[in-house]
Amino acid sequence: MLPERPNKLDVKLPTLQQIVEDNELTVKDNALMVLLNQDPPKKWLKTHPMTKGDYLPIERVEYLLSRIFTKWWVEVRDSKIMANSVVVTIRLYVINPITNSEEWQDGIGAMAIQTDKDKGAMDWNFAKADGVMKAAPSAETYAIKDAAEKFGKLFGKDLNRKEVIEYSPLLKNPTKWNQE
């Protein structure tokens, strides 16, 4: 059942002045947003053997989650076999270091179930005996990375994209930046 919606008259929208005003919380939030939207260190990136694009390995993603949010955890929401792959959806929870509140992002990942060499991907007679056992954790890893990317570029959000947005103006003069 959905929560009861507030009466339209009870909803108070912020004024434009409140939105563009600097206060301690907005300055800290902006600093966190700028941190989360820095490019990851180039030396941490690896080149994917099949796509030839760059990616941030899971050990770096987990390190960043631990260093920035200190407390984070994963809830597996669903796992299933789809076509010849294991598909996992997760919810990645973090504690926001500025507000100390719980936040989350959802992620999805998939990994093909291995089959014998030169056999069709959909021919279950040739699926490896441990194929699901190997594919499920990999799919979960991809789901965690997918969720983490939604927190910002530091987690690999804009890797391999041509167009990117710059977040550093948020720290220079937030009020002026918001009025442009």
Backbone as CSV, one residue per row, in Angstrom:
resi,resn,N_x,N_y,N_z,CA_x,CA_y,CA_z,C_x,C_y,C_z
1,MET,0.841,-1.179,0.000,0.000,0.000,0.000,0.889,1.247,0.000
2,LEU,0.536,2.191,-0.801,1.313,3.426,-0.897,1.017,4.343,0.289
3,PRO,2.036,5.097,0.722,1.778,6.050,1.809,0.807,7.137,1.352
4,GLU,0.100,7.671,2.283,-0.873,8.717,1.970,-0.145,9.963,1.491
5,ARG,-0.642,10.548,0.419,-0.028,11.746,-0.138,-0.430,12.959,0.695
6,PRO,0.509,13.875,0.895,0.160,15.074,1.665,-0.823,15.950,0.899
7,ASN,-1.567,16.701,1.631,-2.472,17.668,1.042,-1.632,18.674,0.254
8,LYS,-2.077,19.044,-0.922,-1.313,19.967,-1.768,-0.956,21.257,-1.029
9,LEU,-1.801,21.703,-0.141,-1.529,22.937,0.585,-0.445,22.765,1.646
10,ASP,-0.185,21.509,2.069,0.817,21.254,3.101,2.235,21.182,2.550
11,VAL,2.389,21.038,1.252,3.709,20.919,0.642,4.328,22.304,0.525
12,LYS,5.553,22.443,1.084,6.237,23.733,1.018,7.478,23.587,0.156
13,LEU,7.433,24.231,-0.989,8.589,24.229,-1.875,9.571,25.289,-1.408
14,PRO,10.875,25.032,-1.623,11.843,26.065,-1.255,11.752,27.241,-2.217
15,THR,12.149,28.390,-1.748,12.205,29.569,-2.616,13.491,29.496,-3.434
16,LEU,13.554,30.262,-4.504,14.762,30.310,-5.318,15.946,30.773,-4.465
17,GLN,15.715,31.730,-3.599,16.773,32.228,-2.723,17.327,31.113,-1.836
18,GLN,16.433,30.271,-1.289,16.881,29.161,-0.442,17.688,28.139,-1.233
19,ILE,17.333,27.968,-2.498,18.035,26.992,-3.325,19.450,27.463,-3.641
20,VAL,19.631,28.748,-3.942,20.942,29.244,-4.367,21.797,29.760,-3.219
21,GLU,21.217,29.913,-2.044,21.994,30.383,-0.893,22.997,29.336,-0.449
22,ASP,24.163,29.804,-0.041,25.159,28.907,0.532,24.887,28.762,2.023
23,ASN,24.929,27.541,2.481,24.939,27.301,3.918,25.891,26.144,4.153
24,GLU,26.152,25.824,5.385,27.148,24.792,5.694,26.819,23.461,5.024
25,LEU,25.561,23.068,5.033,25.171,21.788,4.447,25.352,21.775,2.931
26,THR,24.948,22.843,2.244,25.098,22.846,0.788,26.563,22.879,0.377
27,VAL,27.394,23.572,1.123,28.828,23.604,0.818,29.415,22.205,0.980
28,LYS,29.057,21.502,2.064,29.554,20.141,2.276,28.995,19.182,1.225
29,ASP,27.708,19.316,0.916,27.113,18.475,-0.129,27.811,18.691,-1.463
30,ASN,28.091,19.960,-1.792,28.785,20.260,-3.036,30.185,19.653,-3.035
31,ALA,30.873,19.733,-1.895,32.219,19.159,-1.804,32.160,17.646,-2.013
32,LEU,31.163,16.978,-1.437,31.007,15.536,-1.633,30.698,15.236,-3.097
33,MET,29.809,16.021,-3.718,29.467,15.806,-5.122,30.696,15.985,-6.009
34,VAL,31.512,16.980,-5.719,32.727,17.208,-6.502,33.681,16.030,-6.314
35,LEU,33.860,15.561,-5.079,34.720,14.403,-4.826,34.224,13.187,-5.604
36,LEU,32.932,12.897,-5.515,32.369,11.728,-6.181,32.433,11.839,-7.701
37,ASN,32.635,13.036,-8.221,32.653,13.225,-9.661,34.025,13.594,-10.210
38,GLN,35.077,13.233,-9.466,36.438,13.307,-9.983,36.685,12.061,-10.829
39,ASP,37.579,12.158,-11.789,37.963,10.973,-12.551,38.739,10.031,-11.639
40,PRO,38.526,8.729,-11.780,39.329,7.794,-10.978,40.789,7.865,-11.432
41,PRO,41.724,7.554,-10.537,43.134,7.579,-10.947,43.370,6.660,-12.152
42,LYS,44.064,7.178,-13.148,44.311,6.410,-14.381,45.010,5.084,-14.088
43,LYS,45.896,5.066,-13.083,46.634,3.832,-12.800,45.725,2.734,-12.230
44,TRP,44.530,3.087,-11.784,43.582,2.093,-11.273,42.786,1.435,-12.388
45,LEU,42.740,2.049,-13.561,41.905,1.550,-14.658,42.556,0.361,-15.349
46,LYS,41.699,-0.521,-15.829,42.151,-1.665,-16.617,41.420,-1.607,-17.954
47,THR,42.000,-2.256,-18.958,41.368,-2.336,-20.270,40.656,-3.674,-20.380
48,HIS,39.384,-3.607,-20.733,38.590,-4.821,-20.866,39.083,-5.609,-22.080
49,PRO,39.323,-6.918,-21.913,39.893,-7.693,-23.028,38.982,-7.806,-24.244
50,MET,37.653,-7.747,-24.049,36.753,-7.900,-25.198,36.297,-6.559,-25.776
51,THR,35.927,-5.609,-24.919,35.408,-4.337,-25.423,36.503,-3.322,-25.695
52,LYS,37.672,-3.547,-25.129,38.823,-2.640,-25.250,38.592,-1.296,-24.562
53,GLY,37.466,-1.142,-23.859,37.203,0.072,-23.099,37.811,-0.050,-21.702
54,ASP,37.957,1.067,-21.024,38.491,1.066,-19.664,37.404,0.695,-18.662
55,TYR,37.824,0.107,-17.549,36.907,-0.172,-16.452,37.659,-0.076,-15.134
56,LEU,36.914,0.132,-14.070,37.448,0.214,-12.717,37.172,-1.125,-12.037
57,PRO,38.208,-1.862,-11.635,37.994,-3.172,-11.020,37.214,-3.081,-9.707
58,ILE,36.518,-4.164,-9.377,35.671,-4.194,-8.186,36.462,-3.909,-6.914
59,GLU,37.711,-4.341,-6.830,38.476,-4.085,-5.596,38.678,-2.593,-5.363
60,ARG,38.788,-1.811,-6.438,38.906,-0.351,-6.311,37.565,0.268,-5.932
61,VAL,36.482,-0.240,-6.515,35.139,0.251,-6.182,34.867,0.022,-4.698
62,GLU,35.152,-1.170,-4.210,34.915,-1.481,-2.794,35.809,-0.637,-1.877
63,TYR,37.046,-0.401,-2.298,37.948,0.444,-1.525,37.370,1.858,-1.407
64,LEU,36.913,2.412,-2.531,36.343,3.758,-2.513,35.074,3.830,-1.671
65,LEU,34.221,2.817,-1.782,33.011,2.782,-0.945,33.389,2.826,0.533
66,SER,34.389,2.046,0.910,34.813,1.995,2.308,35.452,3.294,2.774
67,ARG,36.257,3.924,1.924,36.954,5.156,2.313,36.023,6.366,2.368
68,ILE,35.075,6.441,1.451,34.207,7.617,1.388,33.007,7.475,2.313
69,PHE,32.364,6.322,2.274,31.116,6.147,3.025,31.312,5.416,4.347
70,THR,32.456,4.794,4.539,32.841,3.987,5.711,31.902,2.812,5.970
71,LYS,30.603,2.999,5.875,29.672,1.886,6.060,28.842,1.739,4.792
72,TRP,28.892,0.535,4.236,28.092,0.223,3.059,27.758,-1.262,3.081
73,TRP,26.659,-1.625,2.427,26.264,-3.028,2.371,25.394,-3.247,1.135
74,VAL,25.246,-4.513,0.781,24.536,-4.891,-0.436,23.377,-5.814,-0.086
75,GLU,22.233,-5.544,-0.679,21.077,-6.429,-0.585,20.823,-6.996,-1.979
76,VAL,20.881,-8.329,-2.102,20.537,-8.955,-3.378,19.018,-8.960,-3.467
77,ARG,18.498,-8.275,-4.459,17.044,-8.141,-4.616,16.455,-9.284,-5.438
78,ASP,17.225,-9.770,-6.423,16.705,-10.817,-7.291,17.866,-11.455,-8.044
79,SER,17.719,-12.719,-8.368,18.650,-13.403,-9.266,17.837,-14.388,-10.086
80,LYS,18.205,-14.515,-11.349,17.459,-15.415,-12.242,18.320,-15.778,-13.431
81,ILE,17.886,-16.810,-14.118,18.508,-17.198,-15.373,17.710,-16.525,-16.486
82,MET,18.411,-15.797,-17.345,17.765,-15.141,-18.475,18.593,-15.493,-19.707
83,ALA,17.958,-16.132,-20.666,18.658,-16.643,-21.845,19.770,-17.570,-21.345
84,ASN,21.035,-17.259,-21.625,22.127,-18.111,-21.160,22.946,-17.429,-20.053
85,SER,22.325,-16.518,-19.324,23.062,-15.746,-18.330,22.373,-15.761,-16.979
86,VAL,23.180,-15.546,-15.960,22.657,-15.279,-14.627,22.527,-13.761,-14.520
87,VAL,21.368,-13.294,-14.096,21.115,-11.865,-13.929,20.836,-11.609,-12.455
88,VAL,21.532,-10.627,-11.891,21.383,-10.284,-10.473,21.049,-8.800,-10.369
89,THR,20.050,-8.480,-9.563,19.771,-7.083,-9.225,20.039,-6.906,-7.740
90,ILE,20.655,-5.782,-7.405,21.031,-5.503,-6.016,20.618,-4.095,-5.631
91,ARG,20.656,-3.825,-4.355,20.536,-2.467,-3.819,21.794,-2.234,-2.990
92,LEU,22.540,-1.207,-3.353,23.772,-0.825,-2.658,23.450,0.304,-1.695
93,TYR,23.593,0.027,-0.410,23.317,1.019,0.635,24.624,1.643,1.102
94,VAL,24.580,2.942,1.392,25.712,3.655,1.980,25.182,4.592,3.060
95,ILE,26.074,4.999,3.942,25.768,6.056,4.904,26.431,7.329,4.392
96,ASN,25.613,8.339,4.079,26.127,9.614,3.593,27.004,10.235,4.680
97,PRO,28.285,10.548,4.372,29.183,11.085,5.397,28.838,12.508,5.837
98,ILE,28.030,13.219,5.074,27.660,14.592,5.425,26.416,14.601,6.317
99,THR,25.406,13.875,5.912,24.121,13.907,6.627,23.941,12.735,7.591
100,ASN,24.822,11.738,7.487,24.745,10.520,8.292,23.442,9.744,8.015
101,SER,22.844,9.971,6.847,21.609,9.287,6.493,21.912,8.126,5.549
102,GLU,20.994,7.176,5.529,21.122,6.017,4.660,20.663,6.399,3.249
103,GLU,21.465,6.053,2.252,21.114,6.284,0.861,21.375,5.000,0.095
104,TRP,20.794,4.881,-1.079,21.002,3.666,-1.861,20.883,3.927,-3.355
105,GLN,21.472,3.006,-4.102,21.360,2.958,-5.559,21.131,1.501,-5.947
106,ASP,20.314,1.275,-6.964,20.099,-0.075,-7.471,21.062,-0.348,-8.607
107,GLY,21.390,-1.619,-8.780,22.267,-2.023,-9.870,21.833,-3.357,-10.441
108,ILE,22.217,-3.592,-11.681,21.921,-4.857,-12.348,23.184,-5.344,-13.031
109,GLY,23.386,-6.650,-12.988,24.542,-7.240,-13.644,24.179,-8.601,-14.205
110,ALA,24.895,-9.004,-15.245,24.652,-10.300,-15.868,25.987,-10.926,-16.254
111,MET,25.996,-12.251,-16.242,27.183,-12.991,-16.666,26.736,-14.256,-17.352
112,ALA,27.346,-14.525,-18.508,26.995,-15.719,-19.275,27.416,-16.984,-18.527
113,ILE,26.606,-18.010,-18.663,26.937,-19.327,-18.115,27.845,-20.016,-19.132
114,GLN,28.998,-20.456,-18.678,29.964,-21.060,-19.589,29.447,-22.381,-20.157
115,THR,29.793,-22.589,-21.425,29.481,-23.856,-22.085,30.783,-24.454,-22.606
116,ASP,30.708,-25.714,-23.037,31.880,-26.359,-23.621,32.331,-25.598,-24.858
117,LYS,33.612,-25.702,-25.154,34.192,-24.986,-26.283,33.462,-25.336,-27.584
118,ASP,33.228,-24.301,-28.380,32.590,-24.423,-29.694,31.144,-24.919,-29.641
119,LYS,30.498,-24.812,-28.486,29.096,-25.205,-28.353,28.246,-23.953,-28.234
120,GLY,27.003,-24.055,-28.663,26.102,-22.914,-28.631,25.810,-22.459,-27.210
121,ALA,25.699,-21.157,-27.040,25.460,-20.582,-25.715,24.138,-21.031,-25.124
122,MET,23.175,-21.376,-25.959,21.848,-21.748,-25.469,21.655,-23.265,-25.371
123,ASP,22.677,-24.035,-25.679,22.556,-25.488,-25.615,22.909,-25.965,-24.205
124,TRP,21.898,-26.191,-23.395,22.087,-26.528,-21.986,22.771,-27.874,-21.790
125,ASN,22.787,-28.715,-22.804,23.473,-30.002,-22.692,24.981,-29.833,-22.570
126,PHE,25.469,-28.658,-22.971,26.902,-28.417,-22.929,27.300,-27.325,-21.935
127,ALA,26.387,-26.973,-21.056,26.709,-25.994,-20.006,27.680,-26.634,-19.026
128,LYS,28.646,-25.878,-18.589,29.614,-26.377,-17.607,28.887,-26.698,-16.303
129,ALA,29.339,-27.740,-15.622,28.699,-28.176,-14.379,28.709,-27.068,-13.329
130,ASP,29.762,-26.267,-13.295,29.861,-25.184,-12.304,29.561,-23.822,-12.932
131,GLY,28.887,-23.824,-14.070,28.630,-22.582,-14.801,27.839,-21.554,-14.018
132,VAL,26.749,-21.972,-13.373,25.940,-21.026,-12.590,26.716,-20.575,-11.366
133,MET,27.436,-21.516,-10.731,28.214,-21.188,-9.533,29.257,-20.092,-9.835
134,LYS,29.811,-20.111,-11.022,30.790,-19.089,-11.405,30.118,-17.810,-11.894
135,ALA,29.004,-17.943,-12.601,28.356,-16.781,-13.200,27.641,-15.913,-12.164
136,ALA,27.035,-16.526,-11.138,26.244,-15.756,-10.169,27.072,-14.707,-9.421
137,PRO,28.233,-15.075,-8.832,29.022,-14.035,-8.147,29.525,-12.944,-9.098
138,SER,29.858,-13.338,-10.332,30.299,-12.326,-11.306,29.167,-11.361,-11.635
139,ALA,27.957,-11.894,-11.791,26.804,-11.032,-12.068,26.562,-10.088,-10.897
140,GLU,26.717,-10.573,-9.668,26.549,-9.712,-8.493,27.610,-8.611,-8.485
141,THR,28.838,-8.958,-8.834,29.913,-7.964,-8.898,29.578,-6.873,-9.908
142,TYR,29.107,-7.269,-11.091,28.715,-6.283,-12.097,27.565,-5.412,-11.596
143,ALA,26.650,-6.004,-10.842,25.523,-5.236,-10.296,26.008,-4.214,-9.268
144,ILE,26.948,-4.603,-8.421,27.507,-3.670,-7.426,28.191,-2.514,-8.141
145,LYS,28.991,-2.837,-9.151,29.672,-1.783,-9.900,28.674,-0.866,-10.597
146,ASP,27.600,-1.426,-11.153,26.570,-0.633,-11.816,25.922,0.337,-10.828
147,ALA,25.621,-0.137,-9.633,25.016,0.726,-8.615,25.995,1.814,-8.177
148,ALA,27.239,1.449,-7.926,28.239,2.412,-7.456,28.490,3.509,-8.481
149,GLU,28.476,3.164,-9.762,28.692,4.171,-10.812,27.682,5.306,-10.710
150,LYS,26.514,5.029,-10.197,25.467,6.049,-10.095,25.785,7.088,-9.022
151,PHE,26.741,6.788,-8.140,27.171,7.779,-7.151,28.091,8.821,-7.776
152,GLY,28.792,8.477,-8.875,29.626,9.483,-9.513,30.744,8.919,-10.365
153,LYS,31.441,9.833,-11.023,32.521,9.487,-11.936,33.659,8.733,-11.257
154,LEU,33.904,9.013,-9.994,34.987,8.347,-9.272,34.818,6.831,-9.296
155,PHE,33.573,6.377,-9.386,33.269,4.946,-9.427,33.165,4.422,-10.860
156,GLY,33.505,5.239,-11.845,33.535,4.790,-13.229,32.353,5.228,-14.070
157,LYS,31.532,6.141,-13.554,30.309,6.547,-14.264,30.567,7.006,-15.700
158,ASP,31.532,7.836,-15.947,31.705,8.419,-17.276,32.825,7.767,-18.090
159,LEU,33.337,6.640,-17.630,34.389,5.986,-18.404,33.845,5.632,-19.784
160,ASN,34.632,5.894,-20.795,34.314,5.548,-22.181,33.163,6.383,-22.770
161,ARG,32.795,7.486,-22.120,31.790,8.389,-22.683,32.493,9.544,-23.376
162,LYS,31.900,10.024,-24.464,32.476,11.169,-25.173,32.133,12.474,-24.474
163,GLU,30.900,12.600,-24.019,30.432,13.828,-23.373,30.401,13.630,-21.856
164,VAL,31.000,14.552,-21.116,30.989,14.492,-19.658,30.641,15.862,-19.088
165,ILE,30.159,15.869,-17.851,29.803,17.111,-17.162,30.862,17.391,-16.109
166,GLU,31.259,18.646,-15.988,32.247,19.078,-15.004,31.532,19.546,-13.743
167,TYR,31.955,19.023,-12.585,31.308,19.350,-11.324,32.096,20.346,-10.476
168,SER,33.352,20.609,-10.818,34.171,21.483,-9.981,33.626,22.896,-9.828
169,PRO,32.827,23.453,-10.769,32.279,24.796,-10.541,31.424,24.890,-9.263
170,LEU,30.938,23.780,-8.780,30.137,23.804,-7.547,30.932,24.306,-6.351
171,LEU,32.242,24.131,-6.382,33.069,24.566,-5.252,33.542,26.002,-5.379
172,LYS,33.608,26.529,-6.589,34.198,27.850,-6.793,33.316,28.976,-6.273
173,ASN,32.102,29.060,-6.766,31.183,30.081,-6.307,29.768,29.562,-6.563
174,PRO,29.259,28.701,-5.673,27.984,28.047,-5.923,26.838,29.018,-6.226
175,THR,26.777,30.145,-5.534,25.673,31.075,-5.741,25.735,31.639,-7.145
176,LYS,26.922,32.087,-7.577,27.067,32.637,-8.927,26.763,31.563,-9.958
177,TRP,27.293,30.347,-9.755,27.104,29.251,-10.710,25.613,28.950,-10.866
178,ASN,24.854,28.960,-9.791,23.440,28.628,-9.849,22.608,29.715,-10.519
179,GLN,23.131,30.941,-10.618,22.353,32.036,-11.192,22.614,32.186,-12.687
180,GLU,23.614,31.462,-13.217,23.930,31.583,-14.642,22.943,30.836,-15.490
